[in-house]
Amino acid sequence: MVEGPEVQMSFWPLAANTRSVARARRLTRDRLAAWGMENVTDVAELLVSELVTNALCHAHGPVGLTLSAVEGLLRCEVEDAGTVLPSAYCAGHDDEGGRGLCLLDTLACCWGGTRTPTGKVMWFELPARTPSAH
């Protein structure tokens, strides 16, 4: 964990099994509570679970979760060993999957994917400033 006046950051390696999805949600919830960012916890948990699930389903090898906060902006990153960046498409009503990137597009202020030397990172950002009291 990195803490400072301008940036807060935490990283966790996740096991390559389905229990890691619940662990990622719990880690996200706990860290956002510690940072006073409870106002985005529900959305962050949902989107983190989507990215971790996709990493587990479509890539092999280690998965990592990084949360960082800078000046009221939350950034969540999920790293995996897959090399293919996902592409968005509109899922049909009867499709069992294919909604994760649509959720990112709807709920995050921005999102994307970046190739790394060992795979890729999928990320999203949420404004997490608490409203000022009047």
C-alpha positions as a printed Julia matrix, in Angstrom:
134×3 Matrix{Float64}:
   0.0     0.0     0.0
   1.21    3.49   -0.89
  -0.15    6.41    1.12
   0.7    10.07    0.81
  -0.9    13.48    0.75
  -1.68   13.23   -2.95
  -2.04    9.52   -3.74
  -3.33    6.4    -2.05
  -2.67    3.03   -3.68
  -3.15   -0.63   -2.82
  -2.3    -3.79   -4.78
  -3.36   -7.38   -4.17
  -2.47  -10.53   -6.11
  -5.51  -12.74   -6.65
  -5.59  -16.51   -7.02
  -6.74  -17.87  -10.37
 -10.02  -19.25   -9.02
 -13.61  -18.07   -8.67
 -13.24  -17.26   -4.95
 -11.1   -14.33   -6.04
 -14.16  -12.47   -7.34
 -15.68  -12.27   -3.86
 -12.26  -11.45   -2.39
 -11.82   -8.59   -4.88
 -15.24   -7.17   -3.94
 -14.4    -7.4    -0.23
 -10.98   -5.79   -0.69
 -12.55   -2.98   -2.72
 -15.28   -2.36   -0.15
 -12.83   -2.36    2.77
 -10.29   -0.1     1.08
 -12.89    2.43   -0.07
 -14.28    2.57    3.47
 -10.76    3.24    4.79
 -10.34    6.01    2.22
 -13.74    7.58    2.96
 -15.06    6.8    -0.53
 -18.16    4.86    0.48
 -20.26    6.84   -2.02
 -18.81    4.8    -4.92
 -18.49    1.42   -3.21
 -21.47   -0.29   -4.86
 -20.48    0.73   -8.39
 -16.78    0.0    -7.79
 -17.55   -3.47   -6.39
 -19.76   -4.31   -9.38
 -17.21   -3.17  -11.95
 -14.25   -4.79  -10.15
 -16.14   -8.08  -10.02
 -16.84   -7.83  -13.77
 -13.17   -7.23  -14.59
 -11.9    -9.98  -12.27
 -14.47  -12.43  -13.64
 -13.41  -11.61  -17.21
  -9.74  -12.04  -16.29
 -10.45  -15.45  -14.76
 -12.62  -16.59  -17.68
 -10.56  -15.33  -20.6
  -6.92  -15.32  -19.44
  -4.61  -17.77  -17.75
  -2.13  -17.05  -15.01
  -1.92  -14.53  -12.22
  -4.45  -11.74  -11.67
  -3.8    -8.54   -9.77
  -6.09   -5.82   -8.41
  -4.85   -2.26   -7.91
  -6.92    0.53   -6.4
  -5.64    4.08   -6.35
  -7.13    7.41   -5.38
  -5.81   10.81   -6.38
  -7.65   14.03   -5.55
 -11.08   12.41   -5.37
 -10.7    10.17   -8.41
 -10.76    6.4    -7.88
  -8.92    4.23  -10.39
  -9.35    0.45  -10.38
  -7.08   -1.81  -12.43
  -7.23   -5.55  -13.01
  -4.13   -7.08  -14.54
  -3.98  -10.52  -16.11
  -1.74  -12.55  -18.41
  -4.1   -12.42  -21.39
  -2.95  -10.56  -24.46
  -6.28   -9.92  -26.17
  -8.06   -6.68  -25.31
 -11.82   -7.19  -25.16
 -14.13   -5.49  -27.61
 -17.56   -4.18  -26.68
 -20.69   -5.49  -28.29
 -24.36   -5.29  -27.41
 -25.56   -8.49  -25.78
 -28.99   -9.79  -26.67
 -31.7   -10.26  -24.07
 -31.06  -14.02  -23.89
 -27.24  -13.85  -23.9
 -25.62  -15.07  -20.68
 -22.6   -12.79  -21.01
 -21.36   -9.78  -22.87
 -22.59   -7.01  -20.59
 -19.42   -6.22  -18.64
 -18.01   -3.6   -20.99
 -21.45   -2.05  -21.41
 -21.61   -1.7   -17.61
 -18.17   -0.06  -17.64
 -19.28    2.31  -20.36
 -22.46    3.22  -18.5
 -21.18    3.5   -14.92
 -17.53    4.6   -15.12
 -16.45    8.09  -16.09
 -13.79    6.48  -18.27
 -12.3     3.04  -18.84
  -9.9     1.21  -21.09
  -7.36   -1.5   -21.57
  -3.63   -1.46  -22.04
  -1.25   -4.19  -23.1
   1.68   -4.82  -20.77
   4.87   -6.87  -21.25
   3.18   -9.76  -19.39
  -0.45   -9.41  -20.53
  -2.92   -6.58  -20.13
  -4.54   -4.2   -17.65
  -8.22   -3.31  -17.8
  -9.09   -0.18  -15.81
 -11.87    2.23  -14.96
 -12.2     5.47  -13.04
 -14.94    6.89  -10.84
 -15.21   10.37   -9.37
 -15.31    9.75   -5.63
 -15.36   13.2    -4.08
 -17.76   13.42   -1.22
 -20.27   16.23   -1.69
 -19.41   19.31    0.31
 -21.8    20.26    3.09
 -23.7    23.51    2.68
